[in-house]
Amino acid sequence: LMKWVSDYIGEEYKDWEGGNKIFITSPTGSGNTQFILKTLLSCFSIENKKLYLVNRRILKKQMETEISRLPYEQKSNIVIEIVRK
């Protein structure tokens, strides 16, 4: 049984400090995108933290589309680029 990303992380993200690099890696369909869009963005925009995404070109395109619909104050803290570990 696959767990959702939000189940693994819980509210731990509230303790992440600026400058820390946190990699969220999990299988497709485990809620990565929804966790980022529904949970992290609102927290990060309030605290002026930066969020970097993604590891694949197709996911980058998907995220650009999703993020283009957000209010400016949320999307201004997002840098969408392909990140390789």
DRENLOZA-388494 format. One line per 8 residues: number of its first residue (from 1); their letters; for each residue y negated, x negated, z negated of N, C-alpha, C. Coordinates in nm, 2 decimals, padded with zeros to 4 digits. Atoms other than C-alpha are relative to their C-alpha. Example, Ala and Ser with C-alpha at 12.3 -4.5 7.8 and 13.67 -1.06 7.14 Angstrom:
1) as) 00.12/-00.09/00.00/00.45/-01.23/-00.78/-00.12/-00.09/00.00 ~ 00.11/00.09/00.00/00.11/-01.37/-00.71/-00.11/00.08/-00.08 .
***
This chain:
1) lmkwvsdy) 00.12/-00.09/00.00/00.00/00.00/00.00/-00.12/-00.09/00.00 ~ 00.12/00.08/-00.01/-00.33/-00.15/00.11/-00.11/00.05/-00.09 ~ 00.11/-00.04/00.08/-00.62/-00.15/-00.13/-00.13/-00.01/00.08 ~ 00.13/00.01/-00.06/-00.98/-00.09/-00.03/-00.08/-00.12/-00.05 ~ 00.09/00.11/00.04/-01.23/-00.38/-00.05/-00.07/00.04/-00.13 ~ 00.08/-00.05/00.12/-01.43/-00.17/-00.30/00.08/00.00/-00.12 ~ -00.09/00.00/00.12/-01.13/-00.15/-00.53/00.02/-00.14/-00.05 ~ -00.01/00.14/00.04/-01.09/-00.53/-00.53/-00.13/-00.05/-00.07 .
9) igeeykdw) 00.13/00.06/00.05/-01.46/-00.61/-00.58/-00.06/00.08/-00.12 ~ 00.06/-00.08/00.10/-01.56/-00.32/-00.80/-00.15/-00.01/-00.01 ~ 00.14/00.02/00.01/-01.90/-00.39/-00.94/-00.03/-00.15/-00.02 ~ 00.02/00.15/00.01/-01.86/-00.77/-00.95/-00.12/-00.05/00.08 ~ 00.11/00.04/-00.08/-02.11/-00.79/-00.67/-00.14/00.00/-00.07 ~ 00.13/-00.01/00.08/-02.39/-00.71/-00.92/-00.03/-00.13/-00.07 ~ 00.02/00.13/00.07/-02.33/-01.05/-01.08/-00.02/-00.12/00.10 ~ 00.01/00.11/-00.10/-02.35/-01.25/-00.75/-00.15/-00.05/00.00 .
17) eggnkifi) 00.14/00.05/00.00/-02.65/-01.48/-00.76/-00.04/-00.05/00.13 ~ 00.06/00.05/-00.13/-02.88/-01.59/-00.48/00.05/-00.14/00.02 ~ -00.04/00.14/-00.03/-02.76/-01.90/-00.31/00.15/-00.01/00.00 ~ -00.15/00.00/-00.01/-02.39/-01.82/-00.37/00.05/00.05/00.13 ~ -00.06/-00.05/-00.12/-02.17/-01.78/-00.07/00.12/00.07/-00.03 ~ -00.11/-00.09/00.03/-01.93/-01.50/-00.10/00.06/00.04/00.13 ~ -00.07/-00.04/-00.12/-01.67/-01.45/00.17/00.09/00.12/-00.03 ~ -00.09/-00.11/00.01/-01.51/-01.11/00.20/00.09/00.01/00.12 .
25) tsptgsgn) -00.10/00.00/-00.11/-01.20/-01.13/00.41/00.11/00.10/-00.04 ~ -00.11/-00.10/00.02/-00.95/-00.85/00.44/00.04/00.06/00.13 ~ -00.04/-00.06/-00.12/-00.75/-00.67/00.70/-00.09/00.11/00.06 ~ 00.07/-00.11/-00.07/-00.90/-00.44/00.96/00.04/00.13/-00.06 ~ -00.03/-00.13/00.05/-00.93/-00.09/00.82/00.01/00.01/-00.15 ~ 00.00/00.00/00.15/-00.96/-00.19/00.45/-00.13/00.03/-00.06 ~ 00.13/-00.05/00.05/-01.32/-00.08/00.42/-00.11/-00.11/-00.01 ~ 00.10/00.11/00.00/-01.51/-00.41/00.47/-00.14/00.06/00.04 .
33) tqfilktl) 00.12/-00.05/-00.06/-01.78/-00.25/00.69/-00.07/00.11/-00.09 ~ 00.05/-00.11/00.09/-01.82/00.06/00.47/-00.05/-00.05/-00.13 ~ 00.04/00.06/00.13/-01.84/-00.15/00.15/-00.14/-00.06/00.02 ~ 00.13/00.07/-00.03/-02.12/-00.36/00.31/-00.11/00.10/00.02 ~ 00.10/-00.09/-00.04/-02.31/-00.07/00.45/-00.04/00.10/-00.11 ~ 00.03/-00.10/00.10/-02.28/00.18/00.16/-00.03/-00.06/-00.14 ~ 00.02/00.06/00.13/-02.28/-00.06/-00.14/-00.09/-00.12/00.00 ~ 00.07/00.13/00.00/-02.41/-00.41/-00.07/-00.14/00.01/00.05 .
41) lscfsien) 00.13/-00.01/-00.06/-02.71/-00.32/00.14/-00.11/00.05/-00.09 ~ 00.10/-00.05/00.09/-02.89/-00.11/-00.11/-00.03/-00.09/-00.11 ~ 00.01/00.09/00.11/-02.83/-00.36/-00.39/-00.08/-00.13/00.05 ~ 00.06/00.12/-00.05/-02.93/-00.66/-00.17/-00.15/00.02/00.04 ~ 00.14/-00.02/-00.04/-03.25/-00.50/-00.03/-00.09/00.01/-00.13 ~ 00.08/-00.01/00.12/-03.37/-00.43/-00.39/-00.02/-00.14/-00.06 ~ 00.01/00.13/00.07/-03.30/-00.78/-00.51/-00.04/-00.11/00.10 ~ 00.04/00.09/-00.11/-03.41/-00.95/-00.18/00.10/-00.11/00.02 .
49) kklylvnr) -00.11/00.09/-00.03/-03.07/-01.12/-00.12/00.03/00.01/00.15 ~ -00.04/00.00/-00.14/-02.95/-01.22/00.22/00.14/00.03/00.02 ~ -00.13/-00.03/-00.03/-02.64/-01.09/00.38/00.04/-00.05/00.14 ~ -00.04/00.06/-00.13/-02.46/-01.28/00.66/00.13/00.06/00.04 ~ -00.12/-00.06/-00.06/-02.20/-01.13/00.88/00.03/-00.07/00.13 ~ -00.13/-00.05/-00.03/-01.93/-01.17/01.08/00.08/-00.11/00.05 ~ -00.08/00.10/-00.04/-01.64/-01.36/01.20/00.06/00.02/00.15 ~ -00.04/-00.03/-00.14/-01.58/-01.20/01.55/-00.11/00.06/00.08 .
57) rilkkqme) 00.11/-00.06/-00.08/-01.80/-01.11/01.84/00.00/00.15/00.01 ~ 00.00/-00.14/-00.01/-01.68/-00.76/01.86/-00.05/00.07/-00.13 ~ 00.05/-00.05/00.13/-01.75/-00.70/01.49/-00.15/-00.02/-00.01 ~ 00.14/00.02/00.00/-02.09/-00.85/01.54/-00.07/00.11/00.07 ~ 00.06/-00.11/-00.08/-02.17/-00.60/01.81/00.00/00.13/-00.08 ~ -00.01/-00.13/00.08/-02.04/-00.31/01.59/-00.10/00.00/-00.11 ~ 00.09/00.01/00.12/-02.25/-00.43/01.29/-00.14/00.02/00.05 ~ 00.13/-00.01/-00.06/-02.56/-00.46/01.51/-00.04/00.14/00.02 .
65) teisrlpy) 00.02/-00.14/-00.03/-02.52/-00.10/01.62/-00.02/00.08/-00.13 ~ 00.01/-00.07/00.13/-02.46/00.02/01.26/-00.13/-00.03/-00.07 ~ 00.12/00.05/00.08/-02.75/-00.18/01.11/-00.13/00.05/00.07 ~ 00.12/-00.05/-00.07/-03.00/-00.07/01.38/-00.04/00.14/-00.04 ~ 00.03/-00.14/00.05/-02.98/00.28/01.23/-00.06/00.00/-00.14 ~ 00.05/00.01/00.14/-03.09/00.16/00.88/-00.15/-00.01/-00.01 ~ 00.14/00.02/00.02/-03.44/00.17/00.74/-00.03/-00.15/00.00 ~ 00.04/00.14/-00.02/-03.64/-00.15/00.79/00.03/-00.08/-00.13 .
73) eqksnivi) -00.01/00.08/00.12/-03.63/-00.25/00.42/00.15/-00.04/-00.03 ~ -00.14/00.04/00.01/-03.25/-00.26/00.43/00.04/-00.10/00.10 ~ -00.04/00.09/-00.10/-03.20/-00.43/00.76/-00.08/-00.13/00.00 ~ 00.08/00.12/00.00/-03.47/-00.69/00.70/00.07/-00.11/-00.07 ~ -00.07/00.11/00.08/-03.23/-00.88/00.46/00.13/-00.03/00.06 ~ -00.13/00.02/-00.06/-02.94/-00.89/00.71/-00.02/-00.10/00.11 ~ -00.01/00.09/-00.11/-02.87/-01.18/00.93/00.14/00.01/00.06 ~ -00.13/-00.02/-00.07/-02.59/-01.10/01.18/00.03/-00.12/00.08 .
81) eivrk) -00.05/00.11/-00.08/-02.42/-01.41/01.31/00.14/-00.02/-00.02 ~ -00.15/00.03/00.02/-02.07/-01.53/01.36/00.01/-00.12/-00.09 ~ -00.02/00.09/00.11/-01.97/-01.72/01.05/00.14/-00.05/00.01 ~ -00.13/00.05/00.01/-01.67/-01.95/01.05/00.02/-00.08/-00.13 ~ -00.02/00.06/00.13/-01.52/-02.07/00.73/00.04/-00.15/00.02 .
***
